[in-house]
């Protein structure tokens, strides 16, 4: 029997939607959890607004309130979050879809800053590469100059004499 709701495992994860999208990587701290346990994520908005969203969420069963303790803007927040979660995979705690990590805040922020710097440099290099290749890619948009007059062009066949004679004379002149 189907209820019309998709299973949570089939729903796409947020970072897949954020690949190539500028945004912010944030670290949130919840005062109701043990010290050193942080939530790391990505958003197109700010980390403070994400913390307020989690605090307002009635389905959030965690005690305490969230506070944004670190936030950094990146040119590709999906790739940055993937690299960060891969780097901190051994420090992960809790359920798979909850991104909680047992970390030292200063060490985590330094690692995140270096990952984001690498990803921003890569994005800048890709943008420069696109700008260099743009004229080649847009070559088909340039107007083509005719090699010769239509009457002298061997691939051009004249229409029958009574068919759109005025239009042909206008184009040929």
Legacy VTK file of the C-alpha trace (Angstrom):
# vtk DataFile Version 3.0
C-alpha trace
ASCII
DATASET POLYDATA
POINTS 173 float
0.000 0.000 0.000
1.427 3.364 -1.014
0.808 6.538 0.951
2.151 8.873 -1.694
5.150 9.890 0.388
8.586 8.931 -0.778
10.913 7.113 1.528
13.476 9.396 3.172
16.304 7.318 1.690
15.160 8.127 -1.852
15.077 11.874 -1.277
18.118 13.675 -2.708
20.544 15.111 -0.188
20.941 18.878 -0.038
24.637 19.032 -1.102
23.796 17.467 -4.481
21.523 20.411 -5.201
24.154 22.875 -4.038
26.987 21.753 -6.340
28.165 24.755 -8.327
26.105 27.110 -6.171
27.690 29.859 -4.098
26.765 29.714 -0.445
27.998 29.461 3.114
29.482 26.642 5.147
28.450 26.908 8.789
29.225 25.285 12.126
26.375 25.308 14.632
26.648 24.611 18.329
23.721 23.436 20.448
23.924 24.327 24.130
21.743 21.319 25.007
24.312 18.837 23.671
27.712 17.894 25.027
30.585 20.349 24.505
32.581 19.834 21.328
29.670 18.377 19.346
28.967 20.589 16.322
26.660 20.489 13.330
28.317 21.309 9.994
26.303 22.157 6.900
25.881 24.312 3.808
23.256 26.853 2.876
22.673 29.538 0.269
21.636 31.874 3.076
23.621 32.662 6.212
24.534 30.318 9.049
22.669 32.518 11.518
19.436 32.169 9.537
19.966 28.391 9.388
20.390 28.321 13.195
17.168 30.315 13.605
15.411 27.897 11.239
16.524 24.903 13.339
15.437 26.697 16.528
11.943 27.346 15.106
11.552 23.796 13.745
8.929 22.041 15.865
10.029 18.579 14.684
13.525 19.164 16.059
13.618 16.886 19.084
16.981 18.128 20.362
17.084 20.104 23.605
18.583 23.583 23.671
19.017 26.093 20.900
21.476 26.389 18.039
24.051 29.134 17.741
26.228 29.805 14.686
29.870 29.749 15.823
31.562 29.726 12.391
30.510 30.721 8.888
32.465 31.164 5.671
31.264 31.988 2.147
32.346 29.795 -0.769
31.821 29.787 -4.531
30.730 26.104 -4.565
29.128 25.114 -1.277
28.098 21.622 -2.440
31.653 20.602 -3.341
32.974 22.241 -0.170
30.502 20.363 2.027
31.329 17.063 0.336
35.056 17.630 0.906
34.469 18.645 4.529
32.256 15.659 5.342
34.812 13.355 3.736
37.621 14.958 5.757
35.726 14.694 9.059
34.113 11.298 8.393
35.916 9.670 11.341
34.615 12.342 13.741
30.960 11.898 12.761
28.425 11.141 15.515
24.732 10.306 15.486
22.495 9.321 12.621
23.723 9.501 9.037
21.419 12.319 7.934
22.317 14.476 10.971
25.697 16.086 10.396
27.065 16.143 13.948
30.799 15.969 14.515
32.919 15.698 17.672
35.627 18.302 16.891
37.857 21.004 18.255
36.312 24.238 16.946
39.575 26.014 16.118
41.053 23.005 14.325
37.812 22.429 12.398
37.560 26.079 11.340
41.178 26.088 10.107
40.574 22.895 8.113
37.359 24.280 6.629
39.086 27.550 5.675
41.815 25.662 3.803
39.284 23.438 1.988
37.188 26.450 0.982
40.282 28.329 -0.222
41.175 25.382 -2.480
37.625 25.133 -3.840
37.394 28.896 -4.463
40.727 28.821 -6.334
39.474 25.918 -8.438
36.252 27.815 -9.223
38.250 30.891 -10.255
40.438 28.774 -12.553
37.334 27.224 -14.146
35.822 30.679 -14.698
39.021 31.918 -16.351
39.103 28.836 -18.555
35.496 29.450 -19.621
36.305 33.077 -20.422
39.252 32.036 -22.583
37.171 29.516 -24.515
34.062 31.688 -24.762
34.934 33.251 -28.167
35.508 29.786 -29.620
32.253 28.503 -28.187
30.297 31.516 -29.423
31.747 31.439 -32.937
28.471 30.075 -34.319
26.672 33.243 -33.146
28.724 35.538 -35.374
27.053 36.544 -38.641
28.355 34.690 -41.657
29.616 36.803 -44.487
28.510 35.612 -47.926
31.326 34.366 -50.125
29.720 35.611 -53.302
26.522 37.039 -54.689
23.519 34.684 -54.749
23.326 34.827 -58.540
26.981 33.729 -58.882
26.779 31.060 -56.179
26.709 27.582 -57.844
24.619 26.040 -55.077
21.915 28.665 -55.576
19.186 27.767 -58.052
16.938 30.387 -59.503
13.231 30.058 -58.765
10.768 29.769 -61.612
10.306 33.092 -63.455
6.778 33.733 -62.206
7.358 32.652 -58.645
8.114 35.548 -56.271
9.898 37.468 -59.015
9.817 40.765 -57.133
11.205 39.203 -53.958
14.060 37.607 -55.892
14.900 40.881 -57.641
14.884 42.655 -54.290
17.248 40.059 -52.707
19.539 39.987 -55.743
19.996 43.767 -55.842
LINES 1 174
173 0 1 2 3 4 5 6 7 8 9 10 11 12 13 14 15 16 17 18 19 20 21 22 23 24 25 26 27 28 29 30 31 32 33 34 35 36 37 38 39 40 41 42 43 44 45 46 47 48 49 50 51 52 53 54 55 56 57 58 59 60 61 62 63 64 65 66 67 68 69 70 71 72 73 74 75 76 77 78 79 80 81 82 83 84 85 86 87 88 89 90 91 92 93 94 95 96 97 98 99 100 101 102 103 104 105 106 107 108 109 110 111 112 113 114 115 116 117 118 119 120 121 122 123 124 125 126 127 128 129 130 131 132 133 134 135 136 137 138 139 140 141 142 143 144 145 146 147 148 149 150 151 152 153 154 155 156 157 158 159 160 161 162 163 164 165 166 167 168 169 170 171 172
